[in-house]
Amino acid sequence: MTEGERLRRARVWIVVFMAGLVLAGLTAFPLVTESRWLLWWATDRSSPLAGVAARLPAQVAWIRHAHDGLVATGKAYPFLAYGTDWLAFAHLTIAVAFVGPLRDPVRNVWVLEFGLIACAGIVPLALICGPLRGLPLWWLPIDMSFGVIGAIPLWLARRQIKAVERAQGGLEGSLVTAAAG
């Protein structure tokens, strides 16, 4: 595989990761609407997931509880949603940080490594904060999956970039040896 092909593949994986960050950021704004849709999908007989409520009653009860909490909090304390606005902004801002690796993947591979560290950090955060905040244990793997799934395109991009880096290092090393000889 040529250096250009490797860099193109790396850039594709970086764009996939950036798209995930942007999507996660944008979905942090309309939480009440999204939870209402999820509740409809799980409980309405006309939804594509009709019958979920009967098979997963505890999960549907949690979705209803979370939706009711979002609605009640929004009515009584709308300023608390400002926290999720900042969460959304953080996702969008972090996505912008990955423009550097798009432009110069080899020079900015450290950004991908930062992203991998952040993805790994999701697991202990969910394991510690989830129970502290009263989330059911079955929800924690869902939250942790964002770190695992997010790490996949970053790891694939990093692998391609490191292969280019090794090839460039090997070429430079052979040029130095040839010039010295």
TIMI-803920 format. One line per 10 residues: number of its first residue (from 0); their letters; for each residue x, y, z of N, C-alpha, C, O, CB. Coordinates in Angstrom, 2 decimals, decimal comma. Glycine has a CB too. Example, Ala and Ser with C-alpha at 12.3 -4.5 7.8 and 13.67 -1.06 7.14 Angstrom:
// residues 2
0> as> 13,19/-5,69/7,80/12,30/-4,50/7,80/13,20/-3,30/7,80/14,24/-3,32/8,46/11,31/-4,47/9,05 | 12,85/-2,25/7,08/13,67/-1,06/7,14/12,90/0,03/7,87/13,41/1,14/8,04/14,08/-0,60/5,72
END
This chain:
// residues 181
0> mtegerlrra> 0,86/-1,17/0,00/0,00/0,00/0,00/0,91/1,24/0,00/1,90/1,29/0,73/-0,98/0,00/1,24 | 0,55/2,21/-0,82/1,38/3,42/-0,91/1,12/4,35/0,27/0,12/4,23/0,98/1,11/4,15/-2,23 | 2,04/5,28/0,45/1,90/6,28/1,51/0,61/7,08/1,32/-0,10/7,36/2,29/3,12/7,22/1,54 | 0,33/7,46/0,09/-0,89/8,22/-0,21/-2,15/7,45/0,15/-3,09/8,02/0,69/-0,93/8,60/-1,66 | -2,16/6,15/-0,16/-3,33/5,33/0,18/-3,50/5,22/1,68/-4,62/5,29/2,19/-3,19/3,93/-0,43 | -2,40/5,05/2,40/-2,47/4,96/3,86/-2,99/6,26/4,47/-3,83/6,24/5,37/-1,08/4,63/4,45 | -2,49/7,38/3,98/-2,94/8,67/4,50/-4,40/8,93/4,15/-5,14/9,51/4,95/-2,06/9,80/3,95 | -4,83/8,50/2,97/-6,24/8,66/2,61/-7,12/7,83/3,54/-8,15/8,31/4,01/-6,48/8,24/1,13 | -6,71/6,60/3,82/-7,47/5,75/4,75/-7,52/6,37/6,15/-8,56/6,38/6,80/-6,84/4,32/4,81 | -6,38/6,88/6,58/-6,34/7,52/7,90/-7,31/8,70/7,94/-8,04/8,87/8,91/-4,91/8,00/8,24
10> rvwivvfmag> -7,30/9,50/6,89/-8,20/10,66/6,85/-9,67/10,24/6,85/-10,51/10,91/7,46/-7,91/11,52/5,62 | -9,99/9,16/6,17/-11,37/8,67/6,17/-11,78/8,30/7,60/-12,87/8,67/8,04/-11,52/7,44/5,23 | -10,92/7,59/8,33/-11,24/7,20/9,70/-11,33/8,42/10,62/-12,16/8,46/11,53/-10,19/6,23/10,24 | -10,50/9,41/10,37/-10,57/10,64/11,16/-11,91/11,34/10,91/-12,54/11,82/11,85/-9,38/11,60/10,82 | -12,34/11,41/9,67/-13,63/12,03/9,34/-14,78/11,24/10,00/-15,73/11,84/10,49/-13,84/12,09/7,81 | -14,68/9,93/10,00/-15,71/9,11/10,66/-15,79/9,48/12,14/-16,88/9,66/12,69/-15,41/7,58/10,50 | -14,64/9,59/12,79/-14,62/9,95/14,20/-15,18/11,36/14,41/-15,97/11,58/15,33/-13,18/9,86/14,76 | -14,77/12,29/13,58/-15,27/13,67/13,69/-16,78/13,71/13,50/-17,48/14,43/14,22/-14,59/14,58/12,65 | -17,29/12,95/12,56/-18,74/12,91/12,34/-19,46/12,39/13,59/-20,52/12,89/13,95/-19,08/12,02/11,12 | -18,88/11,37/14,23/-19,45/10,86/15,47/-19,48/11,91/16,57/-20,46/12,03/17,30/-18,69/9,65/15,93
20> lvlagltafp> -18,39/12,67/16,69/-18,35/13,74/17,69/-19,40/14,81/17,40/-20,10/15,26/18,30/-16,95/14,39/17,73 | -19,51/15,20/16,14/-20,49/16,22/15,77/-21,91/15,71/16,04/-22,74/16,43/16,58/-20,33/16,62/14,28 | -22,18/14,47/15,66/-23,50/13,89/15,90/-23,80/13,83/17,40/-24,90/14,19/17,84/-23,59/12,48/15,29 | -22,83/13,37/18,18/-23,03/13,32/19,64/-23,26/14,72/20,20/-24,09/14,91/21,09/-21,81/12,66/20,33 | -22,53/15,69/19,68/-22,72/17,06/20,14/-24,09/17,60/19,80/-24,76/18,19/20,65/-21,66/17,95/19,55 | -24,50/17,41/18,58/-25,80/17,94/18,17/-26,96/17,27/18,90/-27,98/17,90/19,16/-25,98/17,77/16,67 | -26,79/15,99/19,24/-27,88/15,30/19,94/-27,92/15,63/21,42/-28,86/15,22/22,11/-27,74/13,80/19,76 | -26,94/16,35/21,94/-26,98/16,75/23,36/-27,89/17,96/23,57/-28,20/18,28/24,72/-25,57/17,07/23,86 | -28,32/18,63/22,51/-29,21/19,78/22,66/-30,67/19,38/22,90/-31,25/19,82/23,89/-29,13/20,65/21,42 | -31,27/18,55/22,04/-32,72/18,27/22,18/-33,04/17,03/23,01/-33,73/16,14/22,52/-33,33/18,11/20,81
30> lvtesrwllw> -32,56/16,95/24,23/-32,73/15,73/25,03/-34,18/15,39/25,33/-34,55/14,21/25,32/-31,98/15,88/26,33 | -35,01/16,39/25,59/-36,42/16,11/25,89/-37,10/15,49/24,66/-37,81/14,50/24,78/-37,17/17,41/26,33 | -36,86/16,07/23,51/-37,45/15,54/22,28/-36,95/14,14/22,00/-37,73/13,25/21,65/-37,13/16,46/21,09 | -35,65/13,93/22,15/-35,09/12,61/21,87/-35,60/11,55/22,85/-35,90/10,43/22,45/-33,57/12,66/21,94 | -35,71/11,91/24,12/-36,22/10,93/25,08/-37,70/10,62/24,81/-38,15/9,50/25,03/-36,04/11,45/26,53 | -38,44/11,63/24,34/-39,85/11,40/23,97/-39,92/10,43/22,79/-40,74/9,51/22,79/-40,56/12,75/23,61 | -39,07/10,63/21,80/-39,04/9,72/20,65/-38,68/8,31/21,10/-39,31/7,34/20,68/-38,05/10,21/19,59 | -37,66/8,18/21,96/-37,24/6,87/22,44/-38,37/6,18/23,19/-38,60/4,98/23,03/-36,00/6,99/23,34 | -39,07/6,94/24,02/-40,21/6,39/24,76/-41,31/5,93/23,79/-41,91/4,87/23,99/-40,76/7,45/25,75 | -41,57/6,72/22,76/-42,57/6,34/21,76/-42,14/5,05/21,07/-42,94/4,12/20,91/-42,77/7,48/20,72
40> watdrsspla> -40,88/4,98/20,66/-40,38/3,79/19,98/-40,54/2,55/20,84/-40,84/1,46/20,34/-38,93/3,96/19,59 | -40,32/2,72/22,14/-40,36/1,56/23,03/-41,76/1,16/23,44/-41,99/0,00/23,80/-39,54/1,84/24,26 | -42,74/2,09/23,39/-44,05/1,79/23,96/-45,21/1,82/22,99/-46,22/1,15/23,21/-44,33/2,73/25,04 | -45,12/2,58/21,92/-46,26/2,74/21,02/-46,39/1,52/20,11/-45,41/1,04/19,55/-46,10/4,02/20,17 | -47,60/1,03/19,98/-47,85/-0,15/19,15/-47,57/0,09/17,67/-47,33/-0,86/16,92/-49,29/-0,61/19,33 | -47,60/1,34/17,24/-47,36/1,63/15,83/-45,88/1,89/15,53/-45,51/2,13/14,38/-48,18/2,83/15,39 | -45,03/1,86/16,56/-43,61/2,15/16,33/-42,91/0,93/15,74/-43,40/-0,20/15,84/-42,93/2,57/17,65 | -41,74/1,16/15,12/-40,97/0,04/14,56/-40,52/-0,95/15,63/-40,24/-2,11/15,31/-39,77/0,56/13,82 | -40,43/-0,51/16,87/-39,99/-1,39/17,96/-41,15/-1,83/18,84/-40,97/-2,11/20,02/-38,95/-0,69/18,80 | -42,32/-1,89/18,26/-43,51/-2,26/19,02/-43,27/-3,55/19,79/-42,71/-4,52/19,26/-44,74/-2,42/18,08
50> gvaarlpaqv> -43,68/-3,56/21,03/-43,53/-4,75/21,85/-42,32/-4,75/22,75/-42,15/-5,66/23,57/-43,48/-5,93/20,98 | -41,46/-3,75/22,63/-40,27/-3,69/23,48/-40,68/-3,57/24,95/-40,06/-4,18/25,82/-39,36/-2,52/23,07 | -41,69/-2,78/25,20/-42,12/-2,54/26,59/-42,44/-3,85/27,31/-42,14/-3,98/28,49/-43,34/-1,62/26,61 | -43,04/-4,78/26,63/-43,39/-6,05/27,26/-42,17/-6,92/27,52/-42,12/-7,64/28,52/-44,39/-6,81/26,39 | -41,18/-6,85/26,63/-40,00/-7,70/26,77/-38,93/-7,09/27,69/-38,16/-7,82/28,31/-39,40/-7,96/25,40 | -38,89/-5,75/27,79/-37,87/-5,08/28,59/-38,51/-4,03/29,51/-38,23/-2,84/29,37/-36,81/-4,41/27,67 | -39,35/-4,46/30,41/-40,10/-3,48/31,22/-39,21/-2,59/32,09/-39,51/-1,41/32,25/-41,08/-4,20/32,10 | -38,13/-3,12/32,65/-37,27/-2,30/33,50/-36,57/-1,21/32,68/-36,41/-0,08/33,14/-36,21/-3,18/34,21 | -36,15/-1,56/31,46/-35,48/-0,59/30,61/-36,44/0,50/30,17/-36,08/1,68/30,14/-34,87/-1,28/29,40 | -37,66/0,11/29,82/-38,66/1,09/29,41/-39,04/1,98/30,60/-39,24/3,18/30,43/-39,93/0,39/28,84
60> awirhahdgl> -39,12/1,40/31,78/-39,41/2,21/32,98/-38,31/3,23/33,21/-38,59/4,37/33,60/-39,57/1,31/34,23 | -37,06/2,84/32,97/-35,95/3,79/33,12/-36,04/4,89/32,07/-35,82/6,06/32,40/-34,60/3,06/33,00 | -36,35/4,55/30,84/-36,49/5,57/29,78/-37,60/6,55/30,16/-37,44/7,77/30,00/-36,80/4,90/28,40 | -38,71/6,04/30,65/-39,82/6,89/31,08/-39,38/7,79/32,24/-39,68/8,98/32,25/-41,04/6,04/31,49 | -38,67/7,22/33,20/-38,18/7,97/34,36/-37,24/9,09/33,92/-37,34/10,22/34,38/-37,48/7,04/35,35 | -36,30/8,75/33,01/-35,35/9,76/32,51/-36,09/10,86/31,75/-35,79/12,04/31,92/-34,29/9,10/31,59 | -37,05/10,48/30,91/-37,83/11,47/30,16/-38,61/12,38/31,12/-38,59/13,60/30,98/-38,80/10,77/29,18 | -39,28/11,77/32,09/-40,04/12,56/33,07/-39,12/13,52/33,82/-39,49/14,67/34,08/-40,78/11,64/34,07 | -37,92/13,06/34,16/-36,95/13,91/34,84/-36,50/15,08/33,98/-36,38/16,20/34,47/-35,76/13,11/35,26 | -36,25/14,81/32,71/-35,86/15,89/31,79/-36,97/16,92/31,63/-36,71/18,12/31,63/-35,48/15,30/30,42
70> vatgkaypfl> -38,21/16,45/31,50/-39,35/17,35/31,35/-39,53/18,19/32,61/-39,65/19,42/32,53/-40,65/16,56/31,04 | -39,55/17,54/33,77/-39,76/18,26/35,04/-38,64/19,25/35,30/-38,89/20,38/35,73/-39,87/17,26/36,20 | -37,41/18,83/35,06/-36,28/19,72/35,28/-36,33/20,90/34,31/-36,04/22,03/34,68/-34,96/18,96/35,12 | -36,70/20,62/33,07/-36,80/21,69/32,08/-37,84/22,74/32,44/-37,65/23,93/32,20/-37,14/21,11/30,73 | -38,94/22,28/33,03/-39,98/23,23/33,44/-39,58/24,01/34,69/-39,75/25,23/34,74/-41,30/22,49/33,69 | -39,06/23,32/35,69/-38,75/23,96/36,97/-37,38/24,65/36,98/-37,20/25,69/37,60/-38,81/22,94/38,08 | -36,41/24,05/36,29/-35,04/24,55/36,33/-34,42/24,52/34,93/-33,46/23,78/34,71/-34,18/23,71/37,32 | -34,94/25,30/34,00/-34,45/25,23/32,62/-32,96/25,56/32,48/-32,32/25,13/31,52/-35,24/26,16/31,75 | -32,41/26,31/33,42/-31,00/26,68/33,35/-30,06/25,47/33,48/-28,90/25,55/33,07/-30,68/27,71/34,43 | -30,55/24,37/34,05/-29,70/23,18/34,17/-29,36/22,58/32,80/-28,33/21,93/32,64/-30,39/22,12/35,03
80> aygtdwlafa> -30,22/22,81/31,82/-29,95/22,31/30,47/-28,74/23,01/29,86/-28,17/22,53/28,88/-31,18/22,51/29,57 | -28,36/24,13/30,43/-27,17/24,83/29,96/-25,93/23,93/30,09/-24,99/24,05/29,30/-26,97/26,15/30,77 | -25,94/23,03/31,07/-24,84/22,08/31,22/-24,71/21,17/30,02/-23,60/20,89/29,57/-25,03/21,25/32,48 | -25,84/20,70/29,50/-25,77/19,84/28,31/-25,49/20,66/27,06/-24,98/20,13/26,08/-27,08/19,05/28,14 | -25,81/21,95/27,09/-25,41/22,82/25,98/-23,89/22,89/25,91/-23,30/22,85/24,83/-26,02/24,25/26,15 | -23,26/23,01/27,09/-21,80/23,04/27,13/-21,21/21,68/26,74/-20,15/21,62/26,12/-21,31/23,44/28,53 | -21,89/20,61/27,10/-21,46/19,28/26,68/-21,47/19,19/25,15/-20,53/18,69/24,53/-22,37/18,19/27,29 | -22,55/19,69/24,56/-22,65/19,69/23,09/-21,53/20,53/22,48/-20,89/20,11/21,52/-24,02/20,22/22,64 | -21,31/21,70/23,04/-20,25/22,59/22,54/-18,89/21,91/22,64/-18,07/22,01/21,73/-20,23/23,92/23,33 | -18,65/21,20/23,74/-17,37/20,51/23,91/-17,17/19,46/22,82/-16,08/19,35/22,27/-17,28/19,86/25,29
90> hltiavafvg> -18,21/18,71/22,50/-18,10/17,71/21,43/-17,76/18,38/20,10/-16,89/17,91/19,36/-19,42/16,92/21,31 | -18,44/19,47/19,80/-18,20/20,16/18,53/-16,80/20,75/18,49/-16,13/20,71/17,45/-19,24/21,26/18,32 | -16,35/21,30/19,61/-15,01/21,89/19,68/-13,94/20,82/19,55/-12,94/21,02/18,85/-14,83/22,66/20,98 | -14,13/19,70/20,21/-13,15/18,61/20,11/-13,07/18,10/18,67/-12,00/17,74/18,20/-13,51/17,46/21,07 | -14,21/18,07/17,99/-14,20/17,65/16,58/-13,30/18,56/15,75/-12,60/18,10/14,86/-15,63/17,64/15,99 | -13,32/19,85/16,05/-12,48/20,81/15,31/-10,99/20,50/15,52/-10,18/20,73/14,62/-12,79/22,25/15,76 | -10,63/19,99/16,71/-9,23/19,66/16,98/-8,69/18,62/16,00/-7,48/18,55/15,78/-9,08/19,16/18,41 | -9,56/17,83/15,42/-9,13/16,78/14,51/-8,91/17,28/13,08/-8,57/16,50/12,19/-10,14/15,66/14,50 | -9,10/18,58/12,86/-8,76/19,17/11,56/-7,25/19,09/11,36/-6,79/18,86/10,24/-9,25/20,64/11,46 | -6,47/19,27/12,43/-5,01/19,18/12,33/-4,55/17,86/11,76/-3,77/17,85/10,80/-4,39/19,37/13,69
100> plrdpvrnvw> -5,01/16,72/12,30/-4,62/15,45/11,70/-5,14/15,24/10,27/-4,54/14,49/9,50/-5,09/14,32/12,56 | -6,24/15,89/9,92/-6,69/15,81/8,53/-5,70/16,49/7,60/-5,40/15,99/6,52/-8,09/16,44/8,37 | -5,20/17,62/8,03/-4,24/18,38/7,22/-2,88/17,70/7,13/-2,32/17,55/6,05/-4,08/19,77/7,77 | -2,35/17,30/8,29/-1,02/16,70/8,35/-1,06/15,55/9,35/-0,71/15,72/10,52/0,07/17,75/8,75 | -1,49/14,38/8,91/-1,68/13,26/9,82/-0,42/12,84/10,58/-0,49/12,56/11,78/-2,19/12,08/9,06 | 0,71/12,80/9,93/1,93/12,33/10,58/2,36/13,30/11,68/2,70/12,88/12,78/3,06/12,14/9,56 | 2,35/14,56/11,37/2,77/15,57/12,34/1,80/15,67/13,52/2,22/15,99/14,64/2,90/16,92/11,66 | 0,53/15,41/13,29/-0,51/15,59/14,32/-1,08/14,28/14,83/-2,21/14,25/15,31/-1,62/16,43/13,77 | -0,32/13,20/14,75/-0,80/11,91/15,25/-1,08/11,98/16,75/-1,88/11,20/17,27/0,23/10,80/14,95 | -0,43/12,89/17,44/-0,65/13,05/18,88/-2,11/13,36/19,20/-2,60/13,00/20,27/0,26/14,16/19,44
110> vlefgliaca> -2,81/14,04/18,27/-4,23/14,36/18,51/-5,04/13,07/18,56/-5,96/12,93/19,37/-4,77/15,31/17,40 | -4,69/12,12/17,70/-5,39/10,83/17,72/-5,09/10,09/19,02/-5,96/9,44/19,58/-4,97/9,97/16,50 | -3,85/10,20/19,48/-3,49/9,55/20,74/-4,23/10,20/21,91/-4,67/9,50/22,83/-1,96/9,64/20,97 | -4,38/11,51/21,88/-5,20/12,20/22,88/-6,64/11,67/22,83/-7,24/11,41/23,87/-5,18/13,74/22,65 | -7,18/11,52/21,63/-8,54/10,99/21,47/-8,67/9,58/22,01/-9,69/9,25/22,63/-8,94/11,02/20,01 | -7,66/8,75/21,79/-7,69/7,38/22,32/-7,67/7,38/23,85/-8,35/6,58/24,49/-6,50/6,58/21,78 | -6,88/8,28/24,43/-6,85/8,39/25,90/-8,22/8,83/26,41/-8,72/8,29/27,40/-5,75/9,38/26,35 | -8,82/9,81/25,73/-10,15/10,28/26,14/-11,19/9,16/26,02/-12,04/9,01/26,90/-10,59/11,49/25,28 | -11,11/8,38/24,95/-12,04/7,25/24,79/-11,86/6,23/25,92/-12,84/5,70/26,44/-11,83/6,56/23,42 | -10,61/5,96/26,29/-10,35/5,03/27,39/-10,90/5,59/28,71/-11,35/4,83/29,56/-8,84/4,75/27,52
120> givplalicg> -10,85/6,90/28,87/-11,34/7,52/30,09/-12,84/7,44/30,28/-13,34/7,62/31,39/-10,93/8,95/30,11 | -13,56/7,16/29,22/-15,01/7,04/29,32/-15,40/5,85/30,21/-16,38/5,92/30,94/-15,63/6,88/27,92 | -14,62/4,78/30,14/-14,97/3,57/30,89/-14,92/3,82/32,40/-15,92/3,55/33,07/-14,00/2,42/30,52 | -13,82/4,32/32,97/-13,87/4,56/34,42/-14,86/5,65/34,82/-15,45/5,59/35,89/-12,48/4,93/34,92 | -15,04/6,64/33,95/-16,03/7,68/34,26/-17,42/7,06/34,42/-18,13/7,36/35,38/-16,05/8,75/33,17 | -17,80/6,21/33,49/-19,11/5,57/33,56/-19,21/4,65/34,77/-20,24/4,62/35,45/-19,39/4,77/32,28 | -18,15/3,91/35,04/-18,18/2,97/36,16/-18,24/3,67/37,52/-18,82/3,15/38,47/-16,97/2,06/36,11 | -17,65/4,85/37,60/-17,64/5,59/38,87/-18,86/6,49/38,99/-19,60/6,43/39,97/-16,36/6,42/39,01 | -19,07/7,33/37,99/-20,13/8,35/38,09/-21,52/7,79/37,84/-22,49/8,29/38,40/-19,86/9,46/37,11 | -21,64/6,78/37,00/-22,96/6,20/36,73/-23,66/5,76/38,01/-24,78/6,21/38,28/-22,83/5,02/35,79
130> plrglplwwl> -23,03/4,90/38,80/-23,68/4,49/40,07/-23,87/5,66/41,04/-24,88/5,71/41,75/-22,85/3,40/40,74 | -22,92/6,58/41,09/-23,07/7,74/41,98/-24,29/8,57/41,62/-24,91/9,18/42,50/-21,82/8,60/41,92 | -24,64/8,61/40,34/-25,78/9,40/39,86/-27,07/8,59/39,76/-28,09/9,10/39,30/-25,46/10,01/38,52 | -27,02/7,34/40,18/-28,23/6,53/40,22/-28,61/5,87/38,90/-29,76/5,46/38,74/-29,36/7,37/40,67 | -27,69/5,75/37,96/-28,00/5,07/36,71/-28,06/3,57/36,94/-27,28/3,03/37,73/-26,97/5,42/35,62 | -28,96/2,87/36,25/-29,01/1,41/36,40/-27,75/0,79/35,78/-27,19/1,31/34,82/-30,29/0,84/35,73 | -27,32/-0,32/36,35/-26,09/-0,97/35,89/-26,16/-1,37/34,42/-25,14/-1,34/33,73/-25,81/-2,19/36,73 | -27,34/-1,75/33,92/-27,44/-2,16/32,52/-27,17/-1,00/31,57/-26,89/-1,23/30,39/-28,82/-2,75/32,25 | -27,27/0,25/32,05/-27,04/1,41/31,19/-25,55/1,68/30,99/-25,15/2,25/29,97/-27,71/2,64/31,77 | -24,73/1,28/31,95/-23,30/1,61/31,91/-22,59/1,07/30,66/-21,79/1,80/30,08/-22,63/1,07/33,14
140> pidmsfgvig> -22,85/-0,16/30,22/-22,21/-0,61/28,97/-22,59/0,24/27,76/-21,81/0,38/26,82/-22,56/-2,06/28,70 | -23,78/0,79/27,77/-24,18/1,67/26,67/-23,29/2,91/26,66/-22,76/3,29/25,62/-25,68/2,09/26,80 | -23,11/3,52/27,83/-22,24/4,68/27,91/-20,80/4,32/27,57/-20,13/5,05/26,84/-22,31/5,30/29,30 | -20,31/3,21/28,09/-18,93/2,79/27,84/-18,70/2,48/26,36/-17,59/2,62/25,86/-18,59/1,57/28,69 | -19,75/2,05/25,66/-19,60/1,71/24,25/-19,18/2,92/23,41/-18,56/2,76/22,35/-20,89/1,13/23,71 | -19,53/4,13/23,87/-19,10/5,32/23,12/-17,58/5,41/23,09/-17,00/5,79/22,07/-19,70/6,59/23,74 | -16,94/5,08/24,19/-15,48/5,09/24,21/-14,89/3,98/23,36/-13,93/4,21/22,63/-14,97/4,95/25,63 | -15,47/2,80/23,44/-14,97/1,67/22,67/-15,18/1,91/21,18/-14,25/1,74/20,38/-15,67/0,36/23,10 | -16,38/2,31/20,81/-16,68/2,56/19,39/-15,87/3,74/18,87/-15,37/3,69/17,74/-18,19/2,82/19,19 | -15,74/4,79/19,67/-14,94/5,94/19,25/-13,48/5,61/19,05/-12,83/6,18/18,17/-15,06/7,05/20,26
150> aiplwlarrq> -12,95/4,68/19,85/-11,54/4,32/19,74/-11,23/3,57/18,44/-10,10/3,61/17,96/-11,14/3,47/20,93 | -12,20/2,89/17,89/-11,94/2,06/16,70/-11,45/2,90/15,51/-10,38/2,59/14,98/-13,21/1,30/16,29 | -12,17/3,94/15,07/-11,64/4,70/13,94/-10,33/5,42/14,28/-9,48/5,58/13,41/-12,67/5,72/13,47 | -10,17/5,86/15,53/-8,92/6,52/15,91/-7,75/5,54/15,83/-6,68/5,87/15,33/-9,03/7,10/17,34 | -7,97/4,33/16,33/-6,92/3,32/16,29/-6,57/2,94/14,84/-5,40/2,80/14,50/-7,35/2,07/17,07 | -7,60/2,79/14,01/-7,35/2,44/12,60/-6,60/3,56/11,88/-5,70/3,29/11,08/-8,68/2,16/11,88 | -6,97/4,81/12,16/-6,26/5,94/11,55/-4,82/5,99/12,05/-3,89/6,17/11,25/-6,98/7,27/11,86 | -4,63/5,84/13,35/-3,29/5,88/13,93/-2,41/4,78/13,34/-1,23/5,01/13,06/-3,36/5,75/15,46 | -2,98/3,61/13,16/-2,21/2,50/12,58/-1,69/2,84/11,19/-0,53/2,56/10,86/-3,09/1,23/12,51 | -2,55/3,47/10,38/-2,12/3,87/9,03/-1,03/4,95/9,09/-0,06/4,91/8,34/-3,32/4,38/8,21
160> ikaveraqgg> -1,22/5,90/9,98/-0,26/7,00/10,11/1,09/6,48/10,60/2,13/6,89/10,09/-0,80/8,08/11,07 | 1,08/5,59/11,58/2,33/5,02/12,10/3,06/4,22/11,02/4,29/4,20/11,00/2,05/4,13/13,32 | 2,32/3,56/10,13/2,96/2,83/9,03/3,65/3,81/8,09/4,76/3,54/7,61/1,91/1,99/8,25 | 3,01/4,94/7,83/3,64/5,98/6,99/4,87/6,52/7,70/5,92/6,70/7,08/2,63/7,13/6,68 | 4,73/6,78/8,98/5,85/7,31/9,77/7,04/6,35/9,73/8,18/6,79/9,55/5,40/7,54/11,23 | 6,78/5,06/9,89/7,86/4,07/9,83/8,50/4,06/8,44/9,73/4,00/8,33/7,33/2,67/10,17 | 7,68/4,12/7,40/8,22/4,11/6,04/9,06/5,36/5,78/10,11/5,27/5,14/7,08/4,02/5,01 | 8,61/6,49/6,26/9,38/7,73/6,08/10,67/7,67/6,88/11,71/8,12/6,40/8,55/8,96/6,52 | 10,61/7,11/8,07/11,82/6,96/8,90/12,81/6,00/8,26/14,01/6,24/8,28/11,46/6,46/10,30 | 12,29/4,93/7,69/13,14/3,96/7,00/13,80/4,57/5,79/14,97/4,30/5,52/12,34/2,74/6,59
170> legslvtaaa> 13,05/5,40/5,06/13,60/6,08/3,88/14,66/7,07/4,29/15,73/7,13/3,68/12,49/6,77/3,09 | 14,38/7,87/5,32/15,36/8,85/5,78/16,61/8,16/6,27/17,72/8,61/5,99/14,77/9,73/6,89 | 16,43/7,05/7,00/17,57/6,30/7,50/18,44/5,77/6,37/19,66/5,81/6,46/17,10/5,15/8,38 | 17,82/5,28/5,30/18,59/4,75/4,19/19,28/5,86/3,42/20,37/5,65/2,88/17,69/3,96/3,25 | 18,68/7,06/3,37/19,33/8,19/2,70/20,54/8,65/3,50/21,57/9,00/2,93/18,34/9,36/2,52 | 20,42/8,65/4,83/21,55/9,06/5,67/22,70/8,06/5,50/23,86/8,45/5,38/21,13/9,17/7,16 | 22,36/6,77/5,50/23,37/5,74/5,33/24,04/5,86/3,97/25,26/5,73/3,88/22,76/4,35/5,48 | 23,27/6,11/2,93/23,84/6,24/1,58/24,73/7,47/1,48/25,79/7,42/0,86/22,72/6,33/0,53 | 24,30/8,59/2,10/25,09/9,82/2,04/26,39/9,67/2,83/27,42/10,22/2,44/24,28/11,01/2,58 | 26,35/8,92/3,94/27,54/8,74/4,77/28,52/7,78/4,11/29,72/7,87/4,35/27,15/8,24/6,17
180> g> 28,03/6,86/3,30/28,86/5,81/2,71/29,54/6,26/1,51/30,28/5,49/0,90/28,08/4,63/2,39
END
